[in-house]
Every structure is written in structure tokens, then in C-alpha cells.
């Protein structure tokens, strides 16, 4: 064999190895942008990064249509939406106390109250809209196809200062908001998993990353969240009685489809009391 032939064979061997390496290292192709698989993967990535607002955007694209991910995206979306709404409502309530305490300069507190309740309003309406889609989930179990969220269900230390009328530096105020939103999502997840306020137990229940929860357990949890969000519209907060009534009525209707229990009786009583007070 000539020297030229040997060099040609050697070059071919090198090129073959190179292309084989590229082929093996490239892995499976990413889902095509705009497809349900793309939005599902994007939701998982942004959730892992702790960006819940972006996660909801991706889940919205899945909940809007019937596709292979809808049955898993809807419960996830409801938990996130209710948790974030609760977080903003709690943040607003803490700053409202701070505004009353800090009589010399309440404007900064009131601004946070207004912005937080505005965010809670958008999330509550989104939650109420998607809540109606639960009828599409016919199975006896609901899948929580996401990991236990980041953060803690405990009280947020920075908000003790807020309720004392202390103005937080911008960085500390941002941290307080992040922590209270994480707390809201953690508590919403615990409730959805059937272990209210028990983060340790819920983390254990959800350790597989895909957890089957009895449908009635999940529906009761979401109905409780719906009622709590209705209280955003009381006369002492946003003062929008029509919205409060709509959410309360939807919660009442959902309770009719659940077996009677201590929890359903208690919730039904709260709803009736709230609606009588409004009237």
C-alpha cells in the first residue's frame, strides 16, 4: 500500500471517529418550539430554577388546549396560581398593618399593598377560570407531576419588621417578597397533597416527582383556595363584591360534588357566612 493510500485511510478513520463522537454526544433532539412537549420541558426547567411566573406562562399554553400534557399541567397550574395568589395576599396584609403603624410615612407601605393585591387579583381570576376545567379530569386520582417546591412554609422573618412599621431596604424587601411567594406555593402544595401545613410529610409524599392524589382530596384543596381568594374582594381590601360572590358561588357548587365531611361542612359554613356578610 502506498504512503498516500495509508494517509487517506488514516484520515477516513479520524473523520469517522469524529462524526461518531458528534452523533453520540448530541443526544436526542429538543422538542420543536411551540409544541406541547416544548412547553412541558420549558415549564420543568423554569420551575427547577424557581421562576414560577415563567412556569405559569408555559403551563398556560398547555392548559389552553387538550394535549398529552393537559391532565398533568392543569393541577400544577392550579397549585402554583393559588400559592402565588395567597403569597401576594399575605404580603399585602402585612404591609397594610405596617402602613397603619408607620403613621409618619405610610405611602411606601400602601404602594406595596396596592401592587400586591393587583397581582393577587390577576392570579385569582386566572385560578377561578382554570378551576372550572377540573371537570375534564375524570380519573379517580390527580397527578402532581412536579417536585416539592423550593422554600419554606414558615413565617417570613423580614415581614416582622414590616408589621412593626419599619421600612425595608430594597434588597431586603425583594427578598421578603420572594420568601412569601415561596411560602404560598409550599403551603398550596401541602394542601393539594392532602397534608396541610406539613411540609416535611408533603416532601416525602412527592419525592418521586409524580404523585397520585385522590381526586376528592385535590378538589377540596382547590375549593378551599378558591374561597380564600374570594376574600381578596371584601370591602376592606379590593371592595369588589361581585367578584367575591362569583368565587364563593363556584366554591359552593364544587362542594356539592364532594362527599360530606367535617372539612366540607366547615368550608360550607365559612362561605355562607361570607356571603351573608356581603349582603
C-alpha positions, 0 to 999 in steps of 0.5 A: 500500500502506498504512503498516500493510500495509508494517509487517506485511510488514516484520515477516513478513520479520524473523520469517522471517529469524529462524526461518531463522537458528534452523533453520540454526544448530541443526544436526542433532539429538543422538542420543536418550539411551540409544541406541547412537549416544548412547553412541558420541558420549558415549564420543568426547567423554569420551575427547577430554577424557581421562576414560577411566573415563567412556569405559569406562562408555559403551563398556560399554553398547555392548559389552553388546549387538550394535549398529552400534557393537559391532565398533568399541567392543569393541577400544577397550574392550579397549585402554583396560581393559588400559592402565588395568589395567597403569597401576594395576599399575605404580603399585602396584609402585612404591609397594610398593618405596617402602613397603619403603624408607620403613621409618619410615612405610610405611602411606601407601605400602601404602594406595596399593598396596592401592587400586591393585591393587583397581582393577587387579583390577576392570579385569582381570576386566572385560578377561578377560570382554570378551576372550572376545567377540573371537570375534564379530569375524570380519573379517580386520582390527580397527578402532581407531576412536579417536585416539592417546591423550593422554600419554606412554609414558615413565617417570613422573618423580614415581614416582622419588621414590616408589621412593626412599621419599619421600612425595608431596604430594597434588597431586603424587601425583594427578598421578603417578597420572594420568601412569601411567594415561596411560602404560598406555593409550599403551603398550596402544595401541602394542601393539594397533597392532602397534608396541610401545613406539613411540609416535611410529610408533603416532601416525602409524599412527592419525592418521586416527582409524580404523585397520585392524589385522590381526586376528592382530596385535590378538589377540596384543596382547590375549593378551599383556595378558591374561597380564600381568594374570594376574600381578596374582594371584601370591602376592606381590601379590593371592595369588589363584591361581585367578584367575591360572590362569583368565587364563593358561588363556584366554591359552593357548587364544587362542594356539592360534588364532594362527599360530606365531611367535617372539612366540607361542612366547615368550608360550607359554613365559612362561605355562607357566612361570607356571603351573608356578610356581603349582603 
